């Protein structure tokens, strides 16, 4: 295929990568909002943040499917393997056609890596808070007098430690 035939699809793929990158920036925004909510222990803020995140993730999924179809279309036009990935396509295309595409793809991959790193940071924060709460719950061996509950082994008990009571009753 000539560059003239290929020209409309490469710019379309570049625009699509730009849209995916913008969606990743929106996803990063939700991750940072979540971090602020974690740090403030603002549990009520998680639902709206997760709703926004779900919309962004659905958008990213649709964009990824669109990208895969466009890459497949370009691969077929160029007589490449239809299962060629975007990275494979960039590697197979000649330098003038692939330069802008490679730059956009690298920029997109960079933001994806940043989002993953920020999500991992939030997981560490959540695990830290969870660890503090677990320690606080198990620190005291206070006994709840005359409470009719089941202990951790599932045995009926009239008195259990306070932390077990919290786990058993919510």
BALOBA-1460 file (C-alpha; in Angstrom, 3 decimals):
// residues 170
<rec num="1" residu="x" x="0.000" y="0.000" z="0.000"/>
<rec num="2" residu="x" x="1.135" y="3.503" z="-0.632"/>
<rec num="3" residu="x" x="1.706" y="6.123" z="2.039"/>
<rec num="4" residu="x" x="-1.218" y="8.031" z="0.522"/>
<rec num="5" residu="x" x="-3.585" y="5.158" z="1.297"/>
<rec num="6" residu="x" x="-2.083" y="4.736" z="4.754"/>
<rec num="7" residu="x" x="-2.143" y="8.448" z="5.613"/>
<rec num="8" residu="x" x="-5.748" y="8.693" z="6.860"/>
<rec num="9" residu="x" x="-5.428" y="5.728" z="9.236"/>
<rec num="10" residu="x" x="-2.166" y="6.689" z="10.962"/>
<rec num="11" residu="x" x="-3.473" y="10.150" z="11.955"/>
<rec num="12" residu="x" x="-6.689" y="8.484" z="13.138"/>
<rec num="13" residu="x" x="-4.648" y="6.110" z="15.274"/>
<rec num="14" residu="x" x="-2.642" y="9.061" z="16.652"/>
<rec num="15" residu="x" x="-5.860" y="10.888" z="17.562"/>
<rec num="16" residu="x" x="-7.174" y="7.749" z="19.227"/>
<rec num="17" residu="x" x="-4.013" y="7.440" z="21.318"/>
<rec num="18" residu="x" x="-4.431" y="11.090" z="22.318"/>
<rec num="19" residu="x" x="-7.979" y="10.313" z="23.489"/>
<rec num="20" residu="x" x="-6.744" y="7.274" z="25.428"/>
<rec num="21" residu="x" x="-4.055" y="9.394" z="27.053"/>
<rec num="22" residu="x" x="-6.652" y="12.010" z="28.038"/>
<rec num="23" residu="x" x="-8.807" y="9.265" z="29.565"/>
<rec num="24" residu="x" x="-5.777" y="8.019" z="31.511"/>
<rec num="25" residu="x" x="-5.273" y="11.532" z="32.875"/>
<rec num="26" residu="x" x="-8.918" y="11.483" z="34.007"/>
<rec num="27" residu="x" x="-8.303" y="8.090" z="35.631"/>
<rec num="28" residu="x" x="-5.255" y="9.519" z="37.374"/>
<rec num="29" residu="x" x="-7.486" y="12.288" z="38.701"/>
<rec num="30" residu="x" x="-9.785" y="9.739" z="40.314"/>
<rec num="31" residu="x" x="-6.815" y="7.918" z="41.832"/>
<rec num="32" residu="x" x="-5.580" y="11.163" z="43.382"/>
<rec num="33" residu="x" x="-9.095" y="11.964" z="44.656"/>
<rec num="34" residu="x" x="-9.184" y="8.508" z="46.194"/>
<rec num="35" residu="x" x="-5.833" y="9.153" z="47.888"/>
<rec num="36" residu="x" x="-7.160" y="12.351" z="49.438"/>
<rec num="37" residu="x" x="-10.224" y="10.447" z="50.687"/>
<rec num="38" residu="x" x="-8.010" y="7.690" z="52.101"/>
<rec num="39" residu="x" x="-5.823" y="10.173" z="53.937"/>
<rec num="40" residu="x" x="-8.869" y="11.956" z="55.363"/>
<rec num="41" residu="x" x="-10.633" y="8.660" z="56.105"/>
<rec num="42" residu="x" x="-13.586" y="10.082" z="54.170"/>
<rec num="43" residu="x" x="-15.381" y="6.819" z="53.519"/>
<rec num="44" residu="x" x="-18.461" y="8.543" z="52.086"/>
<rec num="45" residu="x" x="-16.389" y="9.960" z="49.228"/>
<rec num="46" residu="x" x="-15.385" y="6.547" z="47.881"/>
<rec num="47" residu="x" x="-18.669" y="5.778" z="46.127"/>
<rec num="48" residu="x" x="-18.758" y="8.942" z="43.959"/>
<rec num="49" residu="x" x="-15.057" y="8.514" z="43.162"/>
<rec num="50" residu="x" x="-15.606" y="4.894" z="42.164"/>
<rec num="51" residu="x" x="-18.580" y="5.892" z="39.995"/>
<rec num="52" residu="x" x="-16.376" y="8.393" z="38.134"/>
<rec num="53" residu="x" x="-13.637" y="5.810" z="37.836"/>
<rec num="54" residu="x" x="-16.039" y="3.256" z="36.375"/>
<rec num="55" residu="x" x="-17.114" y="5.698" z="33.649"/>
<rec num="56" residu="x" x="-13.472" y="6.390" z="32.777"/>
<rec num="57" residu="x" x="-12.590" y="2.688" z="32.761"/>
<rec num="58" residu="x" x="-15.521" y="1.896" z="30.465"/>
<rec num="59" residu="x" x="-14.355" y="4.683" z="28.165"/>
<rec num="60" residu="x" x="-10.824" y="3.286" z="28.181"/>
<rec num="61" residu="x" x="-12.124" y="-0.165" z="27.341"/>
<rec num="62" residu="x" x="-14.087" y="1.181" z="24.375"/>
<rec num="63" residu="x" x="-11.075" y="3.165" z="23.185"/>
<rec num="64" residu="x" x="-8.827" y="0.093" z="23.490"/>
<rec num="65" residu="x" x="-11.250" y="-1.928" z="21.380"/>
<rec num="66" residu="x" x="-11.359" y="0.859" z="18.810"/>
<rec num="67" residu="x" x="-7.541" y="0.994" z="18.795"/>
<rec num="68" residu="x" x="-7.271" y="-2.761" z="18.286"/>
<rec num="69" residu="x" x="-9.664" y="-2.605" z="15.345"/>
<rec num="70" residu="x" x="-7.771" y="0.294" z="13.778"/>
<rec num="71" residu="x" x="-4.420" y="-1.449" z="14.238"/>
<rec num="72" residu="x" x="-5.895" y="-4.570" z="12.645"/>
<rec num="73" residu="x" x="-7.194" y="-2.451" z="9.725"/>
<rec num="74" residu="x" x="-3.778" y="-0.882" z="9.168"/>
<rec num="75" residu="x" x="-2.079" y="-4.279" z="9.447"/>
<rec num="76" residu="x" x="-4.386" y="-5.703" z="6.802"/>
<rec num="77" residu="x" x="-3.802" y="-2.659" z="4.550"/>
<rec num="78" residu="x" x="-0.056" y="-3.154" z="4.835"/>
<rec num="79" residu="x" x="-0.248" y="-6.945" z="4.374"/>
<rec num="80" residu="x" x="1.041" y="-7.530" z="7.911"/>
<rec num="81" residu="x" x="-0.239" y="-10.242" z="10.220"/>
<rec num="82" residu="x" x="-3.770" y="-9.169" z="11.277"/>
<rec num="83" residu="x" x="-2.873" y="-10.115" z="14.874"/>
<rec num="84" residu="x" x="-0.126" y="-7.466" z="14.927"/>
<rec num="85" residu="x" x="-0.124" y="-5.347" z="18.072"/>
<rec num="86" residu="x" x="0.296" y="-1.583" z="18.051"/>
<rec num="87" residu="x" x="3.932" y="-1.988" z="19.142"/>
<rec num="88" residu="x" x="4.485" y="-4.496" z="16.360"/>
<rec num="89" residu="x" x="2.840" y="-2.142" z="13.887"/>
<rec num="90" residu="x" x="5.093" y="0.722" z="14.964"/>
<rec num="91" residu="x" x="8.127" y="-1.524" z="14.550"/>
<rec num="92" residu="x" x="7.011" y="-2.702" z="11.099"/>
<rec num="93" residu="x" x="6.117" y="0.693" z="9.653"/>
<rec num="94" residu="x" x="8.752" y="2.782" z="7.923"/>
<rec num="95" residu="x" x="10.239" y="5.665" z="9.924"/>
<rec num="96" residu="x" x="8.266" y="8.575" z="8.428"/>
<rec num="97" residu="x" x="4.906" y="6.911" z="9.106"/>
<rec num="98" residu="x" x="5.830" y="5.543" z="12.517"/>
<rec num="99" residu="x" x="7.622" y="8.514" z="14.121"/>
<rec num="100" residu="x" x="4.562" y="10.456" z="15.314"/>
<rec num="101" residu="x" x="2.748" y="7.255" z="16.175"/>
<rec num="102" residu="x" x="5.706" y="6.021" z="18.242"/>
<rec num="103" residu="x" x="5.861" y="9.329" z="20.164"/>
<rec num="104" residu="x" x="2.148" y="9.248" z="20.974"/>
<rec num="105" residu="x" x="2.259" y="5.615" z="21.952"/>
<rec num="106" residu="x" x="5.256" y="6.188" z="24.245"/>
<rec num="107" residu="x" x="3.458" y="9.132" z="25.858"/>
<rec num="108" residu="x" x="0.358" y="6.982" z="26.369"/>
<rec num="109" residu="x" x="2.404" y="4.137" z="27.885"/>
<rec num="110" residu="x" x="4.097" y="6.613" z="30.252"/>
<rec num="111" residu="x" x="0.789" y="7.842" z="31.675"/>
<rec num="112" residu="x" x="-0.458" y="4.256" z="32.003"/>
<rec num="113" residu="x" x="2.631" y="3.386" z="34.045"/>
<rec num="114" residu="x" x="2.125" y="6.478" z="36.184"/>
<rec num="115" residu="x" x="-1.505" y="5.541" z="36.891"/>
<rec num="116" residu="x" x="-0.452" y="2.012" z="37.887"/>
<rec num="117" residu="x" x="2.202" y="3.375" z="40.245"/>
<rec num="118" residu="x" x="-0.286" y="5.766" z="41.861"/>
<rec num="119" residu="x" x="-2.832" y="2.971" z="42.316"/>
<rec num="120" residu="x" x="-0.136" y="0.866" z="44.007"/>
<rec num="121" residu="x" x="0.595" y="3.817" z="46.300"/>
<rec num="122" residu="x" x="-3.094" y="3.956" z="47.295"/>
<rec num="123" residu="x" x="-3.065" y="0.217" z="47.995"/>
<rec num="124" residu="x" x="-0.088" y="0.701" z="50.323"/>
<rec num="125" residu="x" x="-1.953" y="3.484" z="52.158"/>
<rec num="126" residu="x" x="-5.068" y="1.352" z="52.530"/>
<rec num="127" residu="x" x="-3.033" y="-1.614" z="53.789"/>
<rec num="128" residu="x" x="-1.293" y="0.671" z="56.279"/>
<rec num="129" residu="x" x="-4.586" y="1.951" z="57.630"/>
<rec num="130" residu="x" x="-5.936" y="-1.574" z="57.761"/>
<rec num="131" residu="x" x="-2.863" y="-2.701" z="59.700"/>
<rec num="132" residu="x" x="-3.283" y="0.122" z="62.212"/>
<rec num="133" residu="x" x="-6.939" y="-0.766" z="62.684"/>
<rec num="134" residu="x" x="-6.138" y="-4.459" z="63.129"/>
<rec num="135" residu="x" x="-3.501" y="-3.595" z="65.728"/>
<rec num="136" residu="x" x="-5.895" y="-1.282" z="67.536"/>
<rec num="137" residu="x" x="-8.567" y="-3.962" z="67.603"/>
<rec num="138" residu="x" x="-6.233" y="-6.621" z="68.962"/>
<rec num="139" residu="x" x="-4.302" y="-4.373" z="71.370"/>
<rec num="140" residu="x" x="-6.667" y="-4.782" z="74.285"/>
<rec num="141" residu="x" x="-7.846" y="-8.025" z="75.697"/>
<rec num="142" residu="x" x="-10.916" y="-6.422" z="77.172"/>
<rec num="143" residu="x" x="-13.711" y="-8.790" z="77.793"/>
<rec num="144" residu="x" x="-17.291" y="-7.987" z="76.982"/>
<rec num="145" residu="x" x="-19.254" y="-9.298" z="79.983"/>
<rec num="146" residu="x" x="-22.309" y="-11.423" z="79.468"/>
<rec num="147" residu="x" x="-22.345" y="-11.154" z="75.698"/>
<rec num="148" residu="x" x="-23.967" y="-14.055" z="73.942"/>
<rec num="149" residu="x" x="-21.867" y="-14.474" z="70.766"/>
<rec num="150" residu="x" x="-19.675" y="-17.022" z="69.011"/>
<rec num="151" residu="x" x="-15.916" y="-16.890" z="69.306"/>
<rec num="152" residu="x" x="-13.421" y="-17.087" z="66.428"/>
<rec num="153" residu="x" x="-13.545" y="-20.893" z="66.418"/>
<rec num="154" residu="x" x="-17.304" y="-20.856" z="66.017"/>
<rec num="155" residu="x" x="-17.936" y="-22.032" z="69.553"/>
<rec num="156" residu="x" x="-20.691" y="-20.450" z="71.615"/>
<rec num="157" residu="x" x="-19.294" y="-18.053" z="74.196"/>
<rec num="158" residu="x" x="-20.595" y="-15.672" z="76.816"/>
<rec num="159" residu="x" x="-17.449" y="-13.498" z="76.928"/>
<rec num="160" residu="x" x="-15.049" y="-12.680" z="74.112"/>
<rec num="161" residu="x" x="-12.353" y="-10.129" z="73.460"/>
<rec num="162" residu="x" x="-13.595" y="-6.755" z="72.200"/>
<rec num="163" residu="x" x="-11.921" y="-7.092" z="68.823"/>
<rec num="164" residu="x" x="-13.579" y="-10.422" z="68.163"/>
<rec num="165" residu="x" x="-16.909" y="-8.926" z="69.121"/>
<rec num="166" residu="x" x="-16.421" y="-6.204" z="66.523"/>
<rec num="167" residu="x" x="-15.513" y="-8.758" z="63.837"/>
<rec num="168" residu="x" x="-18.497" y="-10.962" z="64.742"/>
<rec num="169" residu="x" x="-21.109" y="-8.227" z="64.880"/>
<rec num="170" residu="x" x="-19.944" y="-5.987" z="62.064"/>
